[in-house]
């Protein structure tokens, strides 16, 4: 089934006086209507370039971007401007007009688009109510917190009734509590209005909290994509594993001296509990079955696609056969198991 957004073999090369820089290479994605889709990667991975290609603020060097079946590269400039009205965007630094108050910030694109000022103010008032900012209608951006500014930016983005909302690092400048409130607002907007949302981020916690599907970008390449829970449970690539472990508060670091010697030969695994497996004391039962102690390096619970999922980092005994038997035992009980040797808690 064709998606709301279809990206086929997209490449983007920036030509400079010193060298040609390939920012994106052969990216293909399908984003369904009404989905909340995450695009995640480290800084410099190419994810912000990708989101700018989705509305042709950056023209791909090759490949195609289709919005509801329309190939953006085949549109005239006038047709492209019209299509962009269906694709709103919010940014990390809000991009509000500092000399205008809140309601005039929201009215501005409507009036520019030809709406009468009276109608624009009525629409802006409706949008402020949706984002919970009615009482700040006459305030100026300098009088608002970061979360309030982003709510105004979201209201402004919704002014033209877009079908797609692109969020480029929209929560990166916010504290964790404010980030949570903005994600809940986006989730409610998606549920109530059916707007397709694409979230660009370097934070796995954002993807886990709100997205149903995710694409992982590494050095301009699409390295992994799928349902968030599947990738959270069974990451296949080094990039996915690193992002998940960093999102868990667990960082890879080089072990030197006596630390490196202590970890030598140790088998560390990450396990993820499903809904069913979380009701059984699996680790305690495994210790009883095999008669060997297990070192729990980390234990945590994460919200993935709206469901609490438990995860642990375990250090297994040195015996290789015992390690394989334990991993098999955990897998048989419905746990996702992956080796994470070389990763230690901060």
N, C-alpha and C positions, 0 to 999 in steps of 0.2 A: 504494500500500500504506500502510495506516494505521501510524503510528509508535507507539513506546512513549509518547512525549510529543507531543501535538498542541495547538498554541496557535493560536487563531483570532481575529483582529481584536481583540486585547487592548488595552485602554486603562486607564490608571490616573491619576486626578486626585486630588491632595491639596488639601483645602479648609482654608484658614487664615483667620485674622481679617483679614489684609491682602489676600489674593488667592487665586485657585484656580491651582494649579501642575499642569500636565499633564506628568507624569513619563514616561509611555509613550503612544504613539499608534499604534493600528492595527497591532500586531505579530502576525505569523503565522509559525509555525515548525513543522517536523516533524522530530522526533528519533527515529531508529530504535533498536530494542532492540540493546544491545551496542555502540552507537556511543560514541566519545569526541568530544563536541561542544563547541566553544568559543564563548563569547559575549564579544566584545571591544568596548571603547570607551574613550574618554578619561574622566577623572574627571568625574562629574556627568552622564554620558550616559544613565543610567537602567538600567544593566545589573544592579546589585545589587537594584534594585526588581523587575526582571524575574525574577530567580532566586527572590525571596521570593514572587512570584506563582505560581511553578511548584508550590509546595506549600501555597499559600493562607495563608502567614504574613501576606501582604498580599492582601486580596481585590480583584480587579480591579474597576474602575468599570463596565466593560462588556467583552464578549468572553468566550471560554471557554478553559479549560485542561482537557484530557482526559489521563488517565493510564490506559493500556491500555483505552481506550474509555469510561472512567468520567468523566463531566463533574463536576469537583469542586464546581461551584456547585450541583449538584443533590443533593449528599450531605447527610445530617444531620450534626450535630456529632460524634456517636458514630462514624458511618461515615467522616467525614473524619479523625478521630483514628486510626482503624484503617488507612486508606489512607496516612497519613503514616508509619506504621511501615515502609512499603516505600520511603520516600524519606529517606535519611540526608543529613546536611549537615556539612561542615567549613568552618572560618573562618580568616581571616587571623591572628587572635590566639588560636587554639586552644581557648579556653573550657574549660580543664580546671579541676577543683576543686582548689584549692591545698592544702587541708587533708587531702586523701586521696592515698594513694600510687598508683602507676601501675595496679596490678592492681585496686584498689578503684575507680579512675576508670572502668575498663572494666566492672566488675561493676555499678556504680551503676544504669545504665538497665535492665539485665537484672533486677535485684532489684526495682526499682520496677515493672517490667512483670510481676512475678509469678513469676519463676523462683526456684527454691530456691538459697540462697547457695552450696551445694556445687557445684551444676550451673553456676552463674554463674561461679565461679572456674575451673572446668574449661574453660568456653568462653573466658574471658578469657585463660587460658594458651595456648590454641590460637591466638587472635588475636595475642597478643604474638609468637608464633613466626612468624606470617605477615608481620608488619611488622618483624621482626628486632630485637625489644626484650626478649627473654626475660630477659636478665641485669639489666634495669632494673625488674623487677616490683615491688620494694619501695622504689624511689626515689620521691621527691616531685617534683612539677613544677619547683620552684625549683632542683633539682639537675640538670635536663636542659637541653640545648641547644635552640635553636629547632627544628631538624630532628627531634630526638628527641620534643619535645612534639607536633609535627605527626604523627609516626608513631603516638603514643599516641592522638591525636584520630582518626586514620584507623581504628585498631583499634576504638575505641569506636563509631565510626560503622558499622562492619561487624557489630557485635554482634548486631543483630536480623535479619541476613541480608537487607539491603535489595536491591531491584531497581534502584534509582537512587541515585547519589551526586552531590550538588550541592556544588561546591567554589567558595566565594566568596572570591576573591583568596587562595587557600590558600597560595601561595608568595611573596606580596608582602613578607612580613617576613623572608624567608630570603636568605642569600647565594647567588651563582650556583651554586656546587658543591653546596650542600645542596638548592637548587631542583631541580637535575638528578637527585639521588638520589630525591627525593620524586616527581618526574614518572615516573621509572622504576618506582617502587613502584606508582603508580597504573596505569601501563600493564600491569604484571604482574597486578594485581588484576583489571583489565578482561579480560585474556586468559584468566586461570585461572578466574574465576568468572562471566564474562559480564555483569558489572554495567554498566549504562548510566551513563556519567559526563558531567556537564555542568560545564565549567570557565568560571568568570567571571574575567576578567582584563583588565588594561590593557596587558599585555606580549605583543607579537606573537611573541617568542621562545618563550613557553610554548605558544601555539597551534601554531606551526610544529613544535615538538618532539613533541607528543603527540596533537593533534586530527586527525580525518579531515575534519570539516566545521566551518564557522565562520559565525557571524552577526555582522555589524558594526552596532553601535548608535551613533547620533549624535543628540544632543539629543532623545532619546526616540523616535526613528524607526528602523526597520530600513532601513539604507541599502544593504546588500549581504549576500548569503549564498550559500554554495556549498561545493564542495570546497576545502580549504586550498590545494592546489597550484594550482588554477585561479585563485583570488583572488591568491595570491602571484605568479603569472606574469602575469595580466592584470587588475589592479585597475581597476574601472570608475569608482569614485567618488573624490572628493577625500579623504574620510575614510579610505578603504581605502589610498590611496596614502600618506597621511601616516603612518598606523600602520605600514605596511610599511617605509617609509624610516626612521622612528624606530627600528623594530626592527632595522634594519640599521646602526644607529649613525650615521645620516645625518639631520640636522635641517634643517628649513626655517628660514631666518633672513633678516632684512631686510639687504640689501646697501646700504651708504651710501658716499658720496664716490667715491674712485677705484675701490673694489671694484665698486660698481654699474656704473661706466663700463666696467670691464674685462669684465664679464659681459654687457654690453649686446649683443644680437644673437646671442649664443652659443646653440647648440642642444645641450642636454644630454639624453641618453637613458639609461634603465636597461634592461639586457638580462639575461635569465635563461636559463641554459644547461639544456637538457634532457639526459637520459642520453646520447642519441645525439650531440647537437651538441658535447658536452664532449670528444669524442675528436678533433675537428678544430681546428687552430689558426686559428679563424675570423677573429680580429682581425688577426693577421699576414697572412693571405691577403687580407683586405679592403684593408689598407694597400698591399700589392703590386699589387692589381688597380686601385685608384683613384689610386695615386701620391700620396696625401695623408696627412700625419701625423694620428694620433688621440691625443687626450689622455685617458689613463685616470685619472679622478678617484678611483675607488674600485674595489677588487676583493675579493671575499669568497666564502666557501662557507657555505651554510646547510643545516641538516638539516630537510627538509620531508617530513612523513609517513614518517619513517624513511629517507629517501633524500637523499644529498648533492646539493644543487643550487647551481651557481655563479651569481653575479650580479656585474655591473659597472655603474658609472656612467661614461659616456663623454661627452666634449665633441667635437662634430663640427666640420668646417670651416664657414666662414661661408657658402659658396655654397649657396643653397636647393635647387637641383636636385641638387647633390652629396649634400646631406643626405637627400633623399628616395630617391635611388639607394642610398645606404648602408643606410638603414633597410629598404628592399626586399630588399637583398642579405642582411641579417641574418635577416629574416623567412623568406626562402626556405630558409635553412639550419636552420630549426626553432627559432630563438631567439624568445622573447617580447620585444617591444620596446615601450617606452612613453616618452613625453617627460616629463622631470622638470625643466623649466626653472625656475630660482629656488631649486633645492635645491643646497646645497653641503655638503661634508664638514665636520665639526666640527674 
